[in-house]
């Protein structure tokens, strides 16, 4: 059966809801196969001309009865369709009661109410509530919820929902109930329910006004000891939000539940956050340093949503970045304050370039505020989140901390308890600072990554330095014509000793200036420039642009050694290495021997020897650009050439500075108990960077060295570092290490995700064969999103060398998995397809094979909206 093309939802068609709700009362009688849901809605007409009340529903839900003001309706008094219920001839105010039956155990989509192990759980963002009961399931319908949860005591001793627990009691034999009342109006996507046999970890937090807040984390029995870091992260988040933004928690209880089967990372439901277990559970034995950082950041993100997302929410789903972009910026700032600000900024930019820049240049390119969609689940993207955060960061750069906080304060004063738009946020920022945001707001509506070309001129006699900047945003789907954006660029001029020069611009002398580019082409003149400077522009990555700079290798080496802006120092190293690798790619394609620039090797040697650099930052400086990043700089990607160039360069660095790396490796070995402080994590990162270079320097001794590192590791970070390098090795040490790891951790789901992913990212020629074999391994479960992302997602998105094999086998594998997964969980299936959408960037043979894989998906039968939208847009004309 062929897919019928679904309708397109457009921002320009938005209309306010015809009916509003003053109160919702819900009763759940939980049963794995037949849960009965009774909803009682106090409805009020808002649009006097509205002839019908439309409620959203789902084909997997059974309608049992409909009542209006106490009278049950006959089936001919309403219109029931596959995904909707429509009522006519209604009074201006009435009580609507609806009873439905749903099957949580059969809900493999993990939207609405479903089962995870023995637990009942909900996920309602974006449109999951309509899978529970018929409802006006849109974010601008906000109301208060009172929820009664009924279930057997033995299987569900814990009964949770939003707000405050106001009543508990016994029902028929063996059953009990709990009533939860949420005093704050919210949209249906923030509704949550959890029930099951769970262990609880409890703590308390006292707000600055003296409110005692009970904090609870619910987990599967046996995982209680792995919650300390998440609880500590929550408490630090609450304190930070008070100190930085003046925002205090508003209820007496805050609950978190860790769930094994979850489509997303976490969900910010009011007072009942539901988390993917991998972002809650962390201890020294089972979590890497990056795991600890992710738990900290995601716990903070979901907590910060209490104000930026819950108290003020989005009017419609086109405004998704209103809450997500703003909250990502806030969690980034929190993590920067907890750890190294420079390292955090670099990590955020690496993520942006790896995920969002390719999205912005491909068939799925869309603005931060999209114009249209077929399936809203497909717009939980890097553009909405990460680029959305960069838009907020640019506002912060333009207004300064004080001005930004004034804008935030006005935003909450105006809109607390409302569903609003990105324009409302920008208006609050503008009005609080008397700043014209009209030009800047193009960042919300225009897709694509701007390219900024820099031309410099120095007049020694006049001591004048002139920068000429030109901006261009290339056409993207649906937006052929592009307009100039308002681009802020933090800039400094360095003297011959590498120091920031005090120079004048528009009568203001300073060592750093914020340039505001607003036209296609613009000049910026600096006076009192005593010598020809070295330009340091877009410091701290002020704007998400691609810079084209007039740098030679010597200039990059100079900035790499001297720039006091940590981001630009790292950026100079990345650009130097990228330019060298691209030159080597050209040699590879011409059949020549690859040559390595000795000056770059020497520059890396200076980093190796520098004792003053922070360990975590030093590890980043020593890390070469990824193969994916280098490929973004090629008009036609040559995966094999890029891989060969990077490996050659990595080996040359390791060989040239082997003694230095041995010193680093020995000097950073830690004694005593494990610590997850930023300092200790930085030491581990640097030591494992040295390990990688030592392995590259001597391939004969590498397996034994890596196996020894694995055997002596006393923490998960070091174990995984060794396994990541051993994964590429064809030697007995590879098999022994992976077998030992499996035997030790096979009962731990989160650790087994690492085991799967490490094998999926292997550069060995037999990787796809191994991945296919692992699909049948006992630790893999195709119904669990984490397992699918760990194995299938890691191979297709994080292993370009093997995924883009010349025979097209990687593309065929992905198409096969997407079709299979679409019948189980469309969200997961759709999010796997990104790599196939990049076909235009490859050679003709790979283009044909990638499009063939997309065509196979489109021709496979009836597809979900999720998969159809991504596949059809990716396939193109």
Secondary structure, DSSP 8 states (H G I E B T S, - for coil): --------EEGGG----SEEEEEEEEEEE--SS-EEEEEEEEEEE--TT--EEEEE--TT-EEEEEEETTEE--GGGEEEETTEEEEES--SEEEEEEEEEE-GGG-TT--EEEEETTEEEEE-TTTTGGGTS-B--STT--EEEEEEEEEETTT--EEEESSEEEEEEE-STTEEEEEEEEEEEE-GGG--EEEES-EEEEEEEE-TT--EEEEEEEE-TT-GGG-HHHHHHHHHHHHHHHHHH-----SSEEEEEEESS-SSSEE--TTEEEEEGGGT---TTT--HHHHHHHHHHHHHHHHTTTBTTTBEESSGGGHHHHHHHHHHHHHHHHHHHS-HHHHHHHHHHHIIIIIIHHHTSTT---SS-SEES-GGGG-SHIIIIIHHHHHHHHHHHHHHHHHHHHHHHHHHHHTT-EE-HHHHHHHHHHHHT---TTTTHHHH--S--EEEEEEEEETTTTEEEEEEEEE---BTTB-S-----EEEEEEEE-TTS-B--EEETTEEES-EEEEE-SSEEEEEEB---S--EEEESGGG-S--EEE----HHHHHHHHHH-SSHHHHHHHHHHHHHHHHHHHHHHHHTT------HHHHHHHHHHHH-SSS-HHHHHHHTS---HHHHHTT-SS--HHHHHHHHHHHHHHHHHHTHHHHHHHHHHT---SS---SHHHHHHHHHHHHHHHHHHHH-HHHHHHHHHHHHHH--SHHHHHHHHHHHTT--SHHHHHHHHHHHHHHTT-HHHHHHHHHHHHT--STTHHHHHHHHTTSTT--TT-HHHHIIIIIHHHHH-HHHHT-TTSHHHHHHHHHHHHHHTT-HHHHHHTGGGGGGGGGS-HHHHHHHHHHHHHHHTSSS--HHHHHHHHHHH--
